[in-house]
Amino acid sequence: MEAHITLRIPREWARALERRAKERGATKSQLVREALRQYLAVGGEEEKRAGLRERLKTYVGVARLDHAAIEADPLARQIYEHNWRE
């Protein structure tokens, strides 16, 4: 069973939505559902990343750094300088 919602959006959004629906030959509802589906999928990915960060938190700083290798590799040096905290 589908749920029904009502929401208010700015007029310029409504006009843009109507134009885009006409361009694509879709209904406004279809476009809104598609946008919500994409938005919610991104949120789900962010939750997965947050869970992964939480699980890996105990390992941060455990590995010793090979400073000679970091100095020899420009990308490694850039990453090190970006991430290092005094």
DSSP file (Angstrom, degrees, kcal/mol; ACC not computed):
  #  RESIDUE AA STRUCTURE BP1 BP2  ACC     N-H-->O    O-->H-N    N-H-->O    O-->H-N    TCO  KAPPA ALPHA  PHI   PSI    X-CA   Y-CA   Z-CA
    1    1 A M              0   0    0      0, 0.0     2,-0.2     0, 0.0     0, 0.0   0.000 360.0 360.0 360.0 132.9    0.0    0.0    0.0
    2    2 A E        -     0   0    0      1,-0.0     2,-0.3     0, 0.0     0, 0.0  -0.607 360.0-131.6 -88.6 147.7    1.4    3.4   -0.9
    3    3 A A        -     0   0    0     -2,-0.2     2,-0.5     2,-0.0    -1,-0.0  -0.659  13.8-140.8 -93.8 154.6    1.4    6.4    1.4
    4    4 A H        +     0   0    0     -2,-0.3     2,-0.3     2,-0.0     0, 0.0  -0.965  22.0 179.1-117.7 128.9    0.1    9.8    0.3
    5    5 A I        -     0   0    0     -2,-0.5     2,-0.4     2,-0.0    -2,-0.0  -0.927  16.1-153.2-128.1 156.5    1.9   13.0    1.4
    6    6 A T        +     0   0    0     -2,-0.3     2,-0.3     2,-0.0    -2,-0.0  -0.991  21.3 170.7-124.9 135.4    1.3   16.7    0.8
    7    7 A L        -     0   0    0     -2,-0.4     2,-0.4     2,-0.0    -2,-0.0  -0.974  28.1-127.1-143.6 159.0    4.1   19.2    0.9
    8    8 A R        +     0   0    0     -2,-0.3    -2,-0.0     0, 0.0     0, 0.0  -0.887  27.7 176.7-107.7 135.5    4.7   22.8    0.1
    9    9 A I        -     0   0    0     -2,-0.4     5,-0.1     1,-0.0    -2,-0.0  -0.931  39.7 -85.7-131.9 157.9    7.6   23.9   -2.1
   10   10 A P    >>  -     0   0    0      0, 0.0     4,-2.1     0, 0.0     3,-0.6  -0.264  40.6-114.8 -60.6 150.4    8.7   27.3   -3.4
   11   11 A R  H 3> S+     0   0    0      1,-0.3     4,-2.7     2,-0.2     5,-0.2   0.880 115.4  56.2 -55.3 -41.3    7.0   28.4   -6.7
   12   12 A E  H 3> S+     0   0    0      1,-0.2     4,-2.2     2,-0.2    -1,-0.3   0.859 107.2  49.4 -63.9 -33.2   10.2   28.3   -8.6
   13   13 A W  H <> S+     0   0    0     -3,-0.6     4,-2.9     2,-0.2    -1,-0.2   0.915 110.1  51.3 -66.6 -42.7   10.8   24.6   -7.6
   14   14 A A  H  X S+     0   0    0     -4,-2.1     4,-2.4     2,-0.2    -2,-0.2   0.912 111.4  47.0 -61.8 -42.3    7.2   23.8   -8.7
   15   15 A R  H  X S+     0   0    0     -4,-2.7     4,-2.6     2,-0.2    -1,-0.2   0.927 113.5  47.9 -64.7 -44.2    7.8   25.5  -12.1
   16   16 A A  H  X S+     0   0    0     -4,-2.2     4,-2.7    -5,-0.2    -2,-0.2   0.898 111.5  51.0 -63.6 -40.0   11.1   23.7  -12.6
   17   17 A L  H  X S+     0   0    0     -4,-2.9     4,-2.4     2,-0.2    -1,-0.2   0.919 110.8  48.4 -62.6 -44.0    9.5   20.4  -11.6
   18   18 A E  H  X S+     0   0    0     -4,-2.4     4,-2.2     2,-0.2    -2,-0.2   0.922 112.5  48.4 -63.5 -44.4    6.7   20.9  -14.1
   19   19 A R  H  X S+     0   0    0     -4,-2.6     4,-2.6     1,-0.2    -2,-0.2   0.935 112.9  47.8 -60.2 -46.3    9.2   21.7  -16.9
   20   20 A R  H  X S+     0   0    0     -4,-2.7     4,-2.2     1,-0.2    -1,-0.2   0.890 109.8  52.8 -64.3 -38.7   11.3   18.7  -16.1
   21   21 A A  H  X>S+     0   0    0     -4,-2.4     5,-2.4     1,-0.2     4,-1.1   0.916 110.9  47.0 -62.4 -42.9    8.3   16.4  -16.0
   22   22 A K  H  <5S+     0   0    0     -4,-2.2     3,-0.3     2,-0.2    -2,-0.2   0.917 111.0  52.1 -64.5 -42.9    7.2   17.6  -19.4
   23   23 A E  H  <5S+     0   0    0     -4,-2.6    -2,-0.2     1,-0.2    -1,-0.2   0.900 117.7  37.3 -58.8 -41.9   10.7   17.3  -20.8
   24   24 A R  H  <5S-     0   0    0     -4,-2.2    -1,-0.2    -5,-0.2    -2,-0.2   0.543 106.5-122.8 -89.9  -7.9   11.0   13.7  -19.6
   25   25 A G  T  <5S+     0   0    0     -4,-1.1     2,-0.3    -3,-0.3    -3,-0.2   0.886  72.5 120.9  66.4  37.5    7.4   12.7  -20.3
   26   26 A A      < -     0   0    0     -5,-2.4    -1,-0.3    -6,-0.2     2,-0.2  -0.784  66.5-101.5-125.3 167.9    6.9   11.8  -16.7
   27   27 A T     >  -     0   0    0     -2,-0.3     4,-1.8     1,-0.1     5,-0.1  -0.531  29.3-117.4 -85.9 160.2    4.6   12.9  -13.9
   28   28 A K  H  > S+     0   0    0      1,-0.2     4,-2.4     2,-0.2     5,-0.2   0.894 117.0  56.1 -61.8 -38.7    5.7   15.3  -11.2
   29   29 A S  H  > S+     0   0    0      1,-0.2     4,-2.6     2,-0.2    -1,-0.2   0.895 104.4  52.6 -61.7 -39.7    5.1   12.5   -8.7
   30   30 A Q  H  > S+     0   0    0      1,-0.2     4,-2.4     2,-0.2    -1,-0.2   0.921 110.2  47.8 -62.3 -42.7    7.4   10.1  -10.5
   31   31 A L  H  X S+     0   0    0     -4,-1.8     4,-2.5     2,-0.2    -2,-0.2   0.901 112.1  48.9 -65.7 -40.2   10.2   12.7  -10.5
   32   32 A V  H  X S+     0   0    0     -4,-2.4     4,-2.6     2,-0.2    -2,-0.2   0.916 111.4  49.7 -66.2 -41.8    9.7   13.4   -6.8
   33   33 A R  H  X S+     0   0    0     -4,-2.6     4,-2.7     2,-0.2    -2,-0.2   0.921 111.5  49.5 -61.4 -42.8    9.7    9.6   -6.0
   34   34 A E  H  X S+     0   0    0     -4,-2.4     4,-2.3     2,-0.2    -2,-0.2   0.925 111.5  48.4 -61.8 -44.9   12.9    9.2   -8.0
   35   35 A A  H  X S+     0   0    0     -4,-2.5     4,-2.6     1,-0.2    -2,-0.2   0.911 113.3  47.3 -62.9 -42.5   14.6   12.1   -6.2
   36   36 A L  H  X S+     0   0    0     -4,-2.6     4,-3.0     2,-0.2     5,-0.3   0.904 109.6  53.4 -65.3 -41.2   13.6   10.7   -2.8
   37   37 A R  H  X S+     0   0    0     -4,-2.7     4,-1.9     1,-0.2    -2,-0.2   0.931 112.8  44.1 -59.4 -45.9   14.7    7.2   -3.7
   38   38 A Q  H  X S+     0   0    0     -4,-2.3     4,-2.1     2,-0.2    -2,-0.2   0.916 114.1  50.1 -65.3 -43.5   18.2    8.6   -4.7
   39   39 A Y  H  X S+     0   0    0     -4,-2.6     4,-2.0     1,-0.2    -2,-0.2   0.925 112.4  46.2 -61.6 -45.4   18.3   10.9   -1.6
   40   40 A L  H  X S+     0   0    0     -4,-3.0     4,-2.0     1,-0.2    -1,-0.2   0.842 109.4  54.8 -69.4 -32.6   17.5    8.0    0.8
   41   41 A A  H  X S+     0   0    0     -4,-1.9     4,-2.0    -5,-0.3    -1,-0.2   0.906 107.7  50.1 -65.6 -40.5   19.9    5.7   -0.9
   42   42 A V  H  X S+     0   0    0     -4,-2.1     4,-2.2     1,-0.2    -2,-0.2   0.914 109.0  52.1 -62.9 -42.4   22.7    8.2   -0.3
   43   43 A G  H  X S+     0   0    0     -4,-2.0     4,-2.0     1,-0.2    -1,-0.2   0.884 107.7  52.4 -60.6 -38.7   21.7    8.5    3.3
   44   44 A G  H  X S+     0   0    0     -4,-2.0     4,-1.9     1,-0.2    -1,-0.2   0.891 108.4  50.4 -64.3 -39.6   21.9    4.7    3.6
   45   45 A E  H  X S+     0   0    0     -4,-2.0     4,-2.5     1,-0.2    -2,-0.2   0.895 108.1  52.9 -64.9 -39.7   25.4    4.8    2.2
   46   46 A E  H  X S+     0   0    0     -4,-2.2     4,-2.5     1,-0.2    -1,-0.2   0.892 107.4  51.6 -63.9 -38.8   26.4    7.4    4.6
   47   47 A E  H  X S+     0   0    0     -4,-2.0     4,-2.2     2,-0.2    -1,-0.2   0.902 109.5  50.4 -63.3 -40.3   25.1    5.3    7.5
   48   48 A K  H  X S+     0   0    0     -4,-1.9     4,-2.3     2,-0.2    -2,-0.2   0.924 111.2  48.4 -62.9 -43.5   27.2    2.4    6.2
   49   49 A R  H  X S+     0   0    0     -4,-2.5     4,-3.0     1,-0.2    -2,-0.2   0.908 110.0  51.7 -63.0 -41.3   30.3    4.6    6.0
   50   50 A A  H  X S+     0   0    0     -4,-2.5     4,-2.3     1,-0.2    -1,-0.2   0.905 110.0  49.5 -62.8 -40.4   29.7    5.8    9.6
   51   51 A G  H  X S+     0   0    0     -4,-2.2     4,-2.2     2,-0.2    -1,-0.2   0.901 111.5  48.8 -63.5 -41.2   29.4    2.3   10.8
   52   52 A L  H  X S+     0   0    0     -4,-2.3     4,-2.2     2,-0.2    -2,-0.2   0.924 110.5  50.5 -65.0 -44.3   32.6    1.3    9.0
   53   53 A R  H  X S+     0   0    0     -4,-3.0     4,-1.1     1,-0.2    -2,-0.2   0.909 110.0  51.3 -59.0 -41.1   34.4    4.4   10.5
   54   54 A E  H  < S+     0   0    0     -4,-2.3     3,-0.4     1,-0.2     4,-0.4   0.914 110.9  47.4 -62.9 -42.9   33.2    3.4   14.0
   55   55 A R  H  < S+     0   0    0     -4,-2.2     3,-0.5     1,-0.2    -1,-0.2   0.853 115.3  45.4 -67.1 -34.3   34.5   -0.2   13.6
   56   56 A L  H >X S+     0   0    0     -4,-2.2     3,-2.0     1,-0.2     4,-0.6   0.582  86.4  93.1 -85.5  -9.4   37.9    1.0   12.3
   57   57 A K  G >< S+     0   0    0     -4,-1.1     3,-1.0    -3,-0.4    -1,-0.2   0.834  79.7  58.0 -54.2 -37.2   38.3    3.7   15.0
   58   58 A T  G 34 S+     0   0    0     -3,-0.5    -1,-0.3    -4,-0.4    -2,-0.1   0.719 104.7  52.7 -68.6 -19.1   40.2    1.3   17.2
   59   59 A Y  G X> S+     0   0    0     -3,-2.0     3,-2.0    -4,-0.1     4,-0.5   0.549  77.7 116.7 -93.9  -8.1   42.8    0.8   14.5
   60   60 A V  T << S+     0   0    0     -3,-1.0    -3,-0.0    -4,-0.6     0, 0.0  -0.425  87.5   8.8 -64.3 127.7   43.6    4.5   13.8
   61   61 A G  T 34 S+     0   0    0     -2,-0.2    -1,-0.3     2,-0.1    -2,-0.1   0.466  97.4 109.8  83.5   2.0   47.2    5.2   14.7
   62   62 A V  T <4  +     0   0    0     -3,-2.0     2,-0.2     2,-0.1    -2,-0.1   0.900  59.5  76.5 -76.6 -41.2   48.1    1.5   15.3
   63   63 A A  S  < S-     0   0    0     -4,-0.5     2,-0.2     1,-0.1    -2,-0.1  -0.483  83.3-125.1 -75.0 137.6   50.3    1.2   12.2
   64   64 A R        -     0   0    0     -2,-0.2     2,-0.4     1,-0.1    -1,-0.1  -0.569  26.0-122.9 -78.5 145.8   53.8    2.7   12.3
   65   65 A L        -     0   0    0     -2,-0.2     2,-1.1     1,-0.0     3,-0.1  -0.735   4.2-140.6 -93.8 136.8   54.7    5.1    9.6
   66   66 A D     >  -     0   0    0     -2,-0.4     4,-2.1     1,-0.2     3,-0.4  -0.797  20.4-171.5 -91.6  93.7   57.6    4.6    7.3
   67   67 A H  H  > S+     0   0    0     -2,-1.1     4,-2.4     1,-0.2    -1,-0.2   0.820  80.5  56.1 -62.0 -33.0   58.7    8.2    7.1
   68   68 A A  H  > S+     0   0    0      2,-0.2     4,-1.6     1,-0.2    -1,-0.2   0.914 108.8  46.9 -65.2 -41.5   61.3    7.6    4.4
   69   69 A A  H  > S+     0   0    0     -3,-0.4     4,-1.2     2,-0.2    -2,-0.2   0.887 111.6  51.5 -67.1 -38.2   58.6    6.1    2.1
   70   70 A I  H  < S+     0   0    0     -4,-2.1     7,-0.5     1,-0.2     3,-0.5   0.924 110.0  48.6 -64.0 -44.4   56.2    8.9    2.8
   71   71 A E  H  < S+     0   0    0     -4,-2.4    -1,-0.2     1,-0.2    -2,-0.2   0.819 110.7  52.0 -66.0 -29.7   58.9   11.5    1.9
   72   72 A A  H  < S+     0   0    0     -4,-1.6    -1,-0.2    -5,-0.2    -2,-0.2   0.719 103.6  63.0 -79.0 -21.5   59.7    9.6   -1.3
   73   73 A D     X  -     0   0    0     -4,-1.2     4,-2.6    -3,-0.5     5,-0.2  -0.907  67.8-158.9-110.9 112.4   56.1    9.5   -2.5
   74   74 A P  H  > S+     0   0    0      0, 0.0     4,-2.3     0, 0.0    -1,-0.2   0.875  94.0  48.5 -58.6 -39.0   54.5   12.9   -3.2
   75   75 A L  H  > S+     0   0    0      2,-0.2     4,-2.6     1,-0.2     5,-0.2   0.930 112.0  48.3 -67.5 -44.1   50.9   11.6   -2.9
   76   76 A A  H  > S+     0   0    0      1,-0.2     4,-2.7     2,-0.2    -1,-0.2   0.897 112.0  50.9 -61.3 -39.5   51.7    9.8    0.4
   77   77 A R  H  X S+     0   0    0     -4,-2.6     4,-2.8    -7,-0.5    -2,-0.2   0.912 109.8  49.6 -64.3 -42.2   53.4   13.0    1.7
   78   78 A Q  H  X S+     0   0    0     -4,-2.3     4,-2.0    -5,-0.2    -2,-0.2   0.921 113.1  46.4 -62.5 -44.1   50.3   15.0    0.7
   79   79 A I  H  X S+     0   0    0     -4,-2.6     4,-2.3     2,-0.2     5,-0.2   0.927 113.0  49.9 -63.5 -44.8   48.0   12.6    2.5
   80   80 A Y  H  X S+     0   0    0     -4,-2.7     4,-2.4     1,-0.2    -2,-0.2   0.928 111.7  47.5 -59.8 -46.4   50.2   12.5    5.6
   81   81 A E  H  < S+     0   0    0     -4,-2.8    -1,-0.2     1,-0.2    -2,-0.2   0.856 113.5  49.0 -65.8 -34.3   50.4   16.3    5.8
   82   82 A H  H  < S+     0   0    0     -4,-2.0    -1,-0.2    -5,-0.2    -2,-0.2   0.881 121.3  33.6 -69.4 -38.2   46.6   16.5    5.4
   83   83 A N  H  < S+     0   0    0     -4,-2.3    -2,-0.2    -5,-0.2    -1,-0.2   0.649  89.5 107.7 -96.6 -17.2   45.8   13.9    8.0
   84   84 A W     <  -     0   0    0     -4,-2.4     2,-0.5    -5,-0.2    -4,-0.0  -0.415  47.8-164.5 -71.8 134.9   48.6   14.4   10.6
   85   85 A R              0   0    0     -2,-0.2    -2,-0.0     1,-0.1    -3,-0.0  -0.979 360.0 360.0-119.8 126.1   47.6   16.0   13.9
   86   86 A E              0   0    0     -2,-0.5    -1,-0.1     0, 0.0    -2,-0.0   0.470 360.0 360.0 -74.7 360.0   50.3   17.3   16.2
